[in-house]
């Protein structure tokens, strides 16, 4: 009984970890693209740099 419960818990944690890794892998390219796009917008002066905004708010 305890062995079965331990086995089920181990399988559940393994599946949860695999799903989390799959989700991170899925969103990684979009995240890189988003950061590059935001960097390009800041470079062109279309949006302010967050560091400048924070400095001006003080």
TATAJO-V249905 format. One record per helix or strand. SS is the DSSP state (h for helix, s for strand). FROM is the first residue (numbers start at 1). TO is the last residue. Records with the same first field share a line. If there is no record, write none. Layout:
SS=FROM-TO / FROM-TO
This chain:
h=2-43 / 50-57
